[in-house]
Amino acid sequence: MTTEYAIMILTLITLVAFVLNLPFGYLRGGTKKFSFLWWLYIHLPIPFIIALRLFAGFGYEVVPIILAAAIVGQLLGSRIYNLRVS
C-alpha cells in the first residue's frame, strides 16, 4: 500500500468514525448521564469502526486519530441535541 493510498483510506475511516458517531451523540444527549442507554450510545459504533480499521489493514498506531474523530462526533452530536432542545 502506498503512503498516499494509506493516508486516503485513513482519512476516509476517520471521517466515517466522525459521521457515524454524530447520531449516537445526538441520541446520547437526550439520555441520563451514565445510564444504560448513555453507555450504549457511546459504545455501539465502536465494533464497526474497529472492523473498518482491521479491514483496511491498519494497526493500533492509528487508533488515537480515529478515536479523536469519534469523540468529536459524539460531542458535536450531543451539542446539536442540546441546541435543538433548548
VMD Tcl script that builds the backbone (N, CA, C; Angstrom):
set m [mol new atoms 258]
animate dup $m
set s [atomselect $m all]
$s set {name element resname resid chain x y z} {
  {N N MET 1 A 0.859 -1.163 0.000}
  {CA C MET 1 A 0.000 0.000 0.000}
  {C C MET 1 A 0.913 1.235 0.000}
  {N N THR 2 A 0.649 2.138 -0.909}
  {CA C THR 2 A 1.456 3.360 -0.966}
  {C C THR 2 A 1.051 4.312 0.148}
  {N N THR 3 A 1.920 5.229 0.455}
  {CA C THR 3 A 1.658 6.176 1.539}
  {C C THR 3 A 0.444 7.042 1.244}
  {N N GLU 4 A 0.322 7.504 0.005}
  {CA C GLU 4 A -0.823 8.346 -0.350}
  {C C GLU 4 A -2.135 7.581 -0.211}
  {N N TYR 5 A -2.125 6.328 -0.635}
  {CA C TYR 5 A -3.320 5.497 -0.540}
  {C C TYR 5 A -3.672 5.249 0.931}
  {N N ALA 6 A -2.664 4.976 1.761}
  {CA C ALA 6 A -2.902 4.737 3.185}
  {C C ALA 6 A -3.477 5.975 3.855}
  {N N ILE 7 A -2.960 7.140 3.510}
  {CA C ILE 7 A -3.478 8.387 4.085}
  {C C ILE 7 A -4.922 8.619 3.646}
  {N N MET 8 A -5.214 8.327 2.393}
  {CA C MET 8 A -6.573 8.499 1.888}
  {C C MET 8 A -7.535 7.563 2.620}
  {N N ILE 9 A -7.157 6.310 2.790}
  {CA C ILE 9 A -8.019 5.343 3.476}
  {C C ILE 9 A -8.179 5.722 4.945}
  {N N LEU 10 A -7.094 6.144 5.595}
  {CA C LEU 10 A -7.178 6.559 6.991}
  {C C LEU 10 A -8.081 7.784 7.136}
  {N N THR 11 A -7.992 8.714 6.218}
  {CA C THR 11 A -8.867 9.890 6.238}
  {C C THR 11 A -10.325 9.471 6.081}
  {N N LEU 12 A -10.581 8.540 5.195}
  {CA C LEU 12 A -11.947 8.056 4.989}
  {C C LEU 12 A -12.483 7.360 6.242}
  {N N ILE 13 A -11.670 6.517 6.869}
  {CA C ILE 13 A -12.098 5.828 8.086}
  {C C ILE 13 A -12.340 6.838 9.210}
  {N N THR 14 A -11.485 7.841 9.306}
  {CA C THR 14 A -11.648 8.877 10.325}
  {C C THR 14 A -12.940 9.655 10.098}
  {N N LEU 15 A -13.233 9.966 8.852}
  {CA C LEU 15 A -14.469 10.666 8.516}
  {C C LEU 15 A -15.694 9.795 8.827}
  {N N VAL 16 A -15.612 8.516 8.519}
  {CA C VAL 16 A -16.715 7.596 8.824}
  {C C VAL 16 A -16.927 7.518 10.331}
  {N N ALA 17 A -15.843 7.455 11.103}
  {CA C ALA 17 A -15.963 7.405 12.567}
  {C C ALA 17 A -16.652 8.658 13.087}
  {N N PHE 18 A -16.289 9.800 12.530}
  {CA C PHE 18 A -16.918 11.062 12.940}
  {C C PHE 18 A -18.409 11.064 12.599}
  {N N VAL 19 A -18.740 10.767 11.355}
  {CA C VAL 19 A -20.135 10.825 10.895}
  {C C VAL 19 A -20.982 9.758 11.580}
  {N N LEU 20 A -20.413 8.584 11.799}
  {CA C LEU 20 A -21.149 7.506 12.465}
  {C C LEU 20 A -21.487 7.879 13.904}
  {N N ASN 21 A -20.635 8.637 14.563}
  {CA C ASN 21 A -20.870 8.998 15.952}
  {C C ASN 21 A -21.783 10.198 16.132}
  {N N LEU 22 A -22.015 10.978 15.086}
  {CA C LEU 22 A -22.926 12.125 15.199}
  {C C LEU 22 A -24.330 11.727 15.680}
  {N N PRO 23 A -24.999 10.775 15.027}
  {CA C PRO 23 A -26.347 10.433 15.516}
  {C C PRO 23 A -26.332 9.772 16.892}
  {N N PHE 24 A -25.284 9.019 17.194}
  {CA C PHE 24 A -25.217 8.401 18.518}
  {C C PHE 24 A -24.976 9.451 19.598}
  {N N GLY 25 A -24.194 10.474 19.280}
  {CA C GLY 25 A -24.023 11.580 20.215}
  {C C GLY 25 A -25.320 12.347 20.406}
  {N N TYR 26 A -26.076 12.508 19.316}
  {CA C TYR 26 A -27.372 13.176 19.387}
  {C C TYR 26 A -28.313 12.390 20.309}
  {N N LEU 27 A -28.365 11.082 20.108}
  {CA C LEU 27 A -29.215 10.246 20.949}
  {C C LEU 27 A -28.744 10.260 22.407}
  {N N ARG 28 A -27.433 10.234 22.589}
  {CA C ARG 28 A -26.858 10.253 23.931}
  {C C ARG 28 A -27.212 11.544 24.661}
  {N N GLY 29 A -27.343 12.643 23.921}
  {CA C GLY 29 A -27.674 13.923 24.534}
  {C C GLY 29 A -29.016 13.922 25.226}
  {N N GLY 30 A -29.920 13.049 24.821}
  {CA C GLY 30 A -31.249 13.001 25.419}
  {C C GLY 30 A -31.403 11.965 26.509}
  {N N THR 31 A -30.314 11.353 26.933}
  {CA C THR 31 A -30.399 10.328 27.975}
  {C C THR 31 A -29.750 10.801 29.260}
  {N N LYS 32 A -30.093 10.132 30.346}
  {CA C LYS 32 A -29.492 10.439 31.636}
  {C C LYS 32 A -28.041 9.974 31.629}
  {N N LYS 33 A -27.168 10.845 32.129}
  {CA C LYS 33 A -25.741 10.540 32.145}
  {C C LYS 33 A -25.473 9.276 32.962}
  {N N PHE 34 A -24.634 8.397 32.402}
  {CA C PHE 34 A -24.220 7.120 32.985}
  {C C PHE 34 A -25.326 6.076 33.035}
  {N N SER 35 A -26.430 6.300 32.330}
  {CA C SER 35 A -27.475 5.281 32.247}
  {C C SER 35 A -27.059 4.217 31.234}
  {N N PHE 36 A -27.833 3.157 31.144}
  {CA C PHE 36 A -27.509 2.087 30.202}
  {C C PHE 36 A -27.531 2.593 28.767}
  {N N LEU 37 A -28.555 3.365 28.405}
  {CA C LEU 37 A -28.632 3.883 27.038}
  {C C LEU 37 A -27.489 4.839 26.737}
  {N N TRP 38 A -27.116 5.677 27.700}
  {CA C TRP 38 A -25.983 6.589 27.536}
  {C C TRP 38 A -24.726 5.786 27.210}
  {N N TRP 39 A -24.501 4.733 27.975}
  {CA C TRP 39 A -23.343 3.862 27.758}
  {C C TRP 39 A -23.439 3.175 26.393}
  {N N LEU 40 A -24.619 2.702 26.048}
  {CA C LEU 40 A -24.820 2.002 24.778}
  {C C LEU 40 A -24.561 2.915 23.585}
  {N N TYR 41 A -25.053 4.137 23.637}
  {CA C TYR 41 A -24.855 5.070 22.526}
  {C C TYR 41 A -23.385 5.446 22.333}
  {N N ILE 42 A -22.621 5.416 23.402}
  {CA C ILE 42 A -21.190 5.685 23.280}
  {C C ILE 42 A -20.466 4.496 22.655}
  {N N HIS 43 A -20.830 3.287 23.055}
  {CA C HIS 43 A -20.054 2.110 22.669}
  {C C HIS 43 A -20.562 1.362 21.437}
  {N N LEU 44 A -21.777 1.587 21.028}
  {CA C LEU 44 A -22.335 0.844 19.893}
  {C C LEU 44 A -21.568 1.025 18.582}
  {N N PRO 45 A -21.078 2.205 18.243}
  {CA C PRO 45 A -20.355 2.353 16.976}
  {C C PRO 45 A -18.946 1.744 16.978}
  {N N ILE 46 A -18.406 1.455 18.144}
  {CA C ILE 46 A -17.013 1.008 18.231}
  {C C ILE 46 A -16.725 -0.258 17.420}
  {N N PRO 47 A -17.531 -1.311 17.491}
  {CA C PRO 47 A -17.212 -2.512 16.699}
  {C C PRO 47 A -17.150 -2.244 15.192}
  {N N PHE 48 A -17.990 -1.360 14.700}
  {CA C PHE 48 A -17.976 -1.037 13.271}
  {C C PHE 48 A -16.697 -0.300 12.880}
  {N N ILE 49 A -16.262 0.589 13.747}
  {CA C ILE 49 A -15.037 1.336 13.476}
  {C C ILE 49 A -13.830 0.406 13.546}
  {N N ILE 50 A -13.821 -0.491 14.517}
  {CA C ILE 50 A -12.726 -1.464 14.617}
  {C C ILE 50 A -12.690 -2.348 13.382}
  {N N ALA 51 A -13.864 -2.798 12.937}
  {CA C ALA 51 A -13.921 -3.644 11.739}
  {C C ALA 51 A -13.382 -2.899 10.519}
  {N N LEU 52 A -13.737 -1.647 10.371}
  {CA C LEU 52 A -13.207 -0.843 9.260}
  {C C LEU 52 A -11.690 -0.736 9.327}
  {N N ARG 53 A -11.170 -0.455 10.513}
  {CA C ARG 53 A -9.724 -0.315 10.685}
  {C C ARG 53 A -9.000 -1.614 10.355}
  {N N LEU 54 A -9.529 -2.727 10.845}
  {CA C LEU 54 A -8.886 -4.008 10.582}
  {C C LEU 54 A -9.010 -4.415 9.120}
  {N N PHE 55 A -10.165 -4.165 8.532}
  {CA C PHE 55 A -10.374 -4.491 7.121}
  {C C PHE 55 A -9.414 -3.706 6.229}
  {N N ALA 56 A -9.109 -2.477 6.636}
  {CA C ALA 56 A -8.184 -1.645 5.864}
  {C C ALA 56 A -6.728 -2.020 6.120}
  {N N GLY 57 A -6.480 -2.836 7.138}
  {CA C GLY 57 A -5.130 -3.286 7.408}
  {C C GLY 57 A -4.316 -2.382 8.306}
  {N N PHE 58 A -4.975 -1.501 9.057}
  {CA C PHE 58 A -4.258 -0.609 9.958}
  {C C PHE 58 A -4.096 -1.262 11.321}
  {N N GLY 59 A -3.006 -0.938 12.002}
  {CA C GLY 59 A -2.746 -1.433 13.346}
  {C C GLY 59 A -3.206 -0.441 14.397}
  {N N TYR 60 A -2.690 -0.653 15.602}
  {CA C TYR 60 A -3.079 0.189 16.727}
  {C C TYR 60 A -2.548 1.616 16.637}
  {N N GLU 61 A -1.565 1.848 15.803}
  {CA C GLU 61 A -0.968 3.184 15.743}
  {C C GLU 61 A -1.926 4.258 15.248}
  {N N VAL 62 A -2.992 3.892 14.566}
  {CA C VAL 62 A -3.945 4.885 14.068}
  {C C VAL 62 A -5.151 5.062 14.990}
  {N N VAL 63 A -5.226 4.275 16.050}
  {CA C VAL 63 A -6.377 4.336 16.954}
  {C C VAL 63 A -6.572 5.735 17.549}
  {N N PRO 64 A -5.523 6.433 18.001}
  {CA C PRO 64 A -5.765 7.773 18.561}
  {C C PRO 64 A -6.417 8.746 17.579}
  {N N ILE 65 A -6.066 8.665 16.312}
  {CA C ILE 65 A -6.654 9.550 15.303}
  {C C ILE 65 A -8.141 9.244 15.131}
  {N N ILE 66 A -8.446 7.970 14.995}
  {CA C ILE 66 A -9.835 7.554 14.792}
  {C C ILE 66 A -10.659 7.812 16.058}
  {N N LEU 67 A -10.067 7.554 17.216}
  {CA C LEU 67 A -10.759 7.790 18.484}
  {C C LEU 67 A -11.081 9.266 18.670}
  {N N ALA 68 A -10.150 10.132 18.310}
  {CA C ALA 68 A -10.391 11.572 18.422}
  {C C ALA 68 A -11.569 11.992 17.553}
  {N N ALA 69 A -11.643 11.464 16.340}
  {CA C ALA 69 A -12.761 11.794 15.450}
  {C C ALA 69 A -14.080 11.274 16.019}
  {N N ALA 70 A -14.063 10.081 16.614}
  {CA C ALA 70 A -15.282 9.516 17.198}
  {C C ALA 70 A -15.752 10.359 18.384}
  {N N ILE 71 A -14.819 10.800 19.205}
  {CA C ILE 71 A -15.178 11.628 20.364}
  {C C ILE 71 A -15.755 12.971 19.913}
  {N N VAL 72 A -15.131 13.579 18.918}
  {CA C VAL 72 A -15.648 14.848 18.395}
  {C C VAL 72 A -17.053 14.651 17.818}
  {N N GLY 73 A -17.285 13.540 17.130}
  {CA C GLY 73 A -18.620 13.237 16.604}
  {C C GLY 73 A -19.644 13.100 17.715}
  {N N GLN 74 A -19.265 12.410 18.791}
  {CA C GLN 74 A -20.166 12.267 19.937}
  {C C GLN 74 A -20.475 13.623 20.566}
  {N N LEU 75 A -19.444 14.418 20.775}
  {CA C LEU 75 A -19.639 15.717 21.417}
  {C C LEU 75 A -20.455 16.672 20.554}
  {N N LEU 76 A -20.174 16.686 19.261}
  {CA C LEU 76 A -20.927 17.554 18.362}
  {C C LEU 76 A -22.385 17.108 18.252}
  {N N GLY 77 A -22.618 15.794 18.188}
  {CA C GLY 77 A -23.991 15.290 18.151}
  {C C GLY 77 A -24.765 15.659 19.396}
  {N N SER 78 A -24.116 15.553 20.548}
  {CA C SER 78 A -24.756 15.934 21.804}
  {C C SER 78 A -25.022 17.435 21.851}
  {N N ARG 79 A -24.090 18.214 21.339}
  {CA C ARG 79 A -24.268 19.672 21.308}
  {C C ARG 79 A -25.448 20.041 20.402}
  {N N ILE 80 A -25.566 19.367 19.266}
  {CA C ILE 80 A -26.693 19.623 18.354}
  {C C ILE 80 A -28.010 19.306 19.054}
  {N N TYR 81 A -28.045 18.199 19.792}
  {CA C TYR 81 A -29.255 17.848 20.538}
  {C C TYR 81 A -29.601 18.950 21.539}
  {N N ASN 82 A -28.607 19.405 22.285}
  {CA C ASN 82 A -28.857 20.431 23.297}
  {C C ASN 82 A -29.304 21.753 22.670}
  {N N LEU 83 A -28.786 22.096 21.510}
  {CA C LEU 83 A -29.208 23.316 20.837}
  {C C LEU 83 A -30.647 23.198 20.323}
  {N N ARG 84 A -31.028 22.027 19.868}
  {CA C ARG 84 A -32.382 21.844 19.332}
  {C C ARG 84 A -33.411 21.803 20.435}
  {N N VAL 85 A -33.042 21.252 21.581}
  {CA C VAL 85 A -33.990 21.118 22.691}
  {C C VAL 85 A -34.204 22.449 23.403}
  {N N SER 86 A -33.160 23.217 23.571}
  {CA C SER 86 A -33.311 24.474 24.329}
  {C C SER 86 A -33.790 25.604 23.487}
}
mol reanalyze $m
mol bondsrecalc $m
mol representation Tube
mol addrep $m
